[in-house]
Amino acid sequence: MSATLRHDSLDELRAAVEAALTGPSMFQFLNTRLIIQLGVDLKAPTAAQNRDESLIGRVEEALRRMGIKVGGRSV
């Protein structure tokens, strides 16, 4: 992974993604893809997943591949 982590937890990442998307249905669609691809539910990550730097990096990379931008730039 070439980029450094931009978020300290999945909760923080979820909040940023929700703010960047057009509505709750888009977030649900995206979240379902992440569940299928990575086994992580951004709406309810486990305590172990929430601060797992490796997992956060994989989620950020998946979001980049999907073209998701947070704050005007790729996650």
C-alpha positions in Angstrom: 0.0 0.0 0.0 1.5 3.2 -1.1 -0.5 5.8 0.9 -0.3 6.3 4.6 -3.4 6.0 6.7 -5.6 9.0 6.8 -8.0 7.8 9.5 -7.3 6.5 13.0 -10.4 4.3 13.2 -13.1 2.8 11.1 -15.6 5.0 13.0 -13.7 8.1 11.8 -13.5 6.7 8.3 -17.2 5.9 8.3 -18.1 9.5 9.4 -16.0 10.9 6.6 -17.5 8.7 4.0 -21.0 9.3 5.1 -20.4 13.1 4.9 -19.0 12.7 1.4 -21.8 10.6 -0.1 -25.1 11.9 -1.5 -27.4 9.9 0.9 -27.9 6.9 3.2 -28.7 4.6 0.3 -25.4 5.2 -1.3 -23.6 4.5 2.0 -25.6 1.3 2.4 -24.6 0.2 -1.1 -20.9 1.0 -0.4 -21.0 -0.7 3.0 -22.5 -3.9 1.5 -19.6 -4.0 -1.0 -17.1 -3.6 1.8 -18.8 -6.4 3.8 -18.5 -8.7 0.8 -15.0 -7.7 -0.2 -13.3 -7.3 3.2 -15.7 -8.7 5.8 -16.0 -5.3 7.5 -19.2 -3.5 8.3 -18.5 0.2 8.6 -21.7 0.8 10.4 -20.8 -1.6 13.2 -17.1 -2.6 13.2 -16.0 -4.9 16.0 -13.7 -3.3 18.7 -10.8 -5.3 17.3 -11.5 -4.1 13.7 -12.1 -0.5 14.6 -8.4 0.4 15.3 -6.7 -2.3 13.2 -4.3 -0.2 11.1 -4.0 -3.0 8.5 -7.7 -3.3 8.0 -8.2 0.5 7.9 -5.6 0.7 5.2 -7.3 -2.1 3.2 -10.7 -0.3 3.5 -9.1 3.0 2.4 -7.5 1.2 -0.6 -10.8 -0.4 -1.5 -12.5 3.0 -1.3 -9.8 4.5 -3.6 -10.3 1.7 -6.1 -14.0 2.5 -6.1 -13.3 6.2 -6.7 -14.7 7.4 -3.4 -13.5 10.8 -2.5 -13.6 12.3 1.0 -13.0 16.0 1.5 -12.4 16.6 -2.2 -9.7 14.0 -2.4 -9.4 10.2 -2.6 -9.6 8.5 0.8 
